[in-house]
């Protein structure tokens, strides 16, 4: 039991630190979660983190909270989800509450404005890193369908301004159809092998 509490503490502490030190939105914290839970702690596989990213982006609600629910549950069940959510929401809640008390001073302070401008450059670099990693994972599958979907989705969003939600649902439909045909092919192949085996007997 002590080990479980220790794991929950590590989960809470890591989520708290990531949430407190992350600027730039959901994709940034998901990238840092990948580095923490896949590369450093090795609690998750890289494919699992890719699935988490896809699910959290598709589901309603803030991306970091969605990710913390899934990662926490995968690591320590319901208690892990609750612990991860608490660690994720506490830092922004406290920081935003403090900022709201001094909003006018923050809004007009030239030093804070400059700091925010500088942080945007760092955020852009982190998001670019996420894009490269996720694209690399798609390419490594070796599936032409997935690579084509990735390129078409990028062109549709960037050049034609197609809604991200529409792209997600279309990709989901294509993915389900692909899964159906793969399973059907596997069943056909299995039936064919069984039939040949009976013929030999």
N, C-alpha and C positions, 0 to 999 in steps of 0.2 A: 504494500500500500504506500509505503514511503517513497518507493520509486515512482509511482503514479503521480503523487503530489509534487515530486521533484520535476517530473516532465511537464506538469501543468504550470509550475512556476517558470520554467524555462520558456514555455510557450507564451505565457502572459508577458514576461519581461521582454522577449524578442519582439512580440507584436507591439508592445508599448513603445519601445525604442524606435522601431521602424516607423510607426505612425507619427511619433513626435518629431522625427528628423526628416520626414518626407515632404517635399514640396513638388507640386506639379500634377497632382491627380492620381487616378487609380492605376494607370499603367506603370507609373514610376514605382509605387509600392509593391505591385505584383512582381516587377523585376527584382526588387530587393528581397522579396519573399522567396523567389526562386534561388537567389544566391545563398540565402540563409538556410532554407529547409531542404534544398536539393544538393547544393555543393558543399555547404559547411556541416550541417547537422546530419545530412543524408537520411532524413525522415521520409522523403518523397522521391519518386523517380521523375526524371525529366519529362517523360510522356504524361505522367499524372499532372504535373504543373501546367503543361500545355492544355490539358483537358480542363483544369481549373480555370485557366484564363478564358477559354472559350465559353464555359458555363457562366462565369461571373459577368462577362461582357454581354451575354444574351439575356440574363435574368434582370428583372427590375430592381432598382435600388442602387446604393453606392457600391462601386466595384470593390473597394478595400474591405467593406463589411461582408459582402458576398463571399469574397475570397477567404476571409477569416473564418466564416461559418464552415465552409467545405474543408479547409485545411485543418481547422481545429477538430472537426468530427473525424476526419481521416486519421489524425494522430491519437486522439484520446476520447472519441465518442462524443456524447452530448455535453459532458463536462468540459471537453476540449473546445467545443464550439462556443459555449458560454464564456469560457476563459479567454479565448481568442477575440471574441466580440468586445469584451470588456477592455482588453488591452488595446484594441484598435480605436474604440470611440472615446476613451478617456482623454488622451492628449489633445485632439482637436476641440473637444468640448471645453476643456479648461482654457486652452489658448484663445479660442474665439470669444469665450466669456470675458477674459481679461481685455482683449482687444476692443470689445464692444463698449467697455467702460471708458476707454481712451480713444474712441474712434476718430474724433476730430483731430487730435494730436497726431495719430498715425497717418491720417489722410494727407495732412499738410507738411509732414516732416520730410525734408529733402533727402536725409540720410536713409530713411526707410524706403523711400521711392527708388533710390539708387540701388539699395540692397536687393530689392525685388526684381529690378531690371537685370542685375547680375545673375540672380538665381534662375531666371528664365533660360539663360544660356546653358546652365547645368542641367536643367530639366529637359531641354531639347536633346542634349547628349544622351541622357539616360533613356528617353523614349526611343531614340534612334537605336540604342543598344538592344532594347526590347524587340524592336521590329526586326533587326538582323537575326537575333536568336530565334524568334518565332518562325521567320522565313526559312532559316537554316533547318529547323526541325521539320518543316513541311517538305523541303527539298530532299532531306534524308529518307523520307518515306519511299521515295522512288516512284510514287504514283503520279502519272501525267495528269490525271483528273484533278488532284489536289493542287498541283502547281498551276494548272490552267485557271482553276477557281480563284487562287490567290491573285494572279495577275489581273484577271477580269474584275475582281472585286476592287482592287486598287484603282484601276482605270475608271470604273464606274463611279467610285467615290470622289477621286481627285479631279477628274476631267469633267464629269457630268453631274456631280453633286447629288448622286443617288443616295437616298436615306440609308444610314448604316443598319437600321432595324430591318429594312426590306432586304438588304444584302444578307444579313444574318439568317432570316427566315428562308430565303432562297437556298442558301448554302446548307441549311438544316434539311430542307426537302431533298436536295441532291444527295446529301450524305445518307439519308434514310433509304432513298432509292438504291444507292450504290450498295448499302449493306444488304438490302433485300436480294439483289441480284447475286452478290457474293455468296450469301447463305444458300440461295437456290442452286447455284453452280456447285457448291460443296456437297449438297444433298444428292445432286445428279451424279457427281463423280463417285460418291460413296456407294450409291445404288448400282452404278455401272461396275465398280470393283467387286461388289458382293455378287452380282450376276455372273461375272467372269469366273469368280472363285467357285461358284456352284457348278458352272459348266465344266470346269476341270475335274470336279469330284464325280 
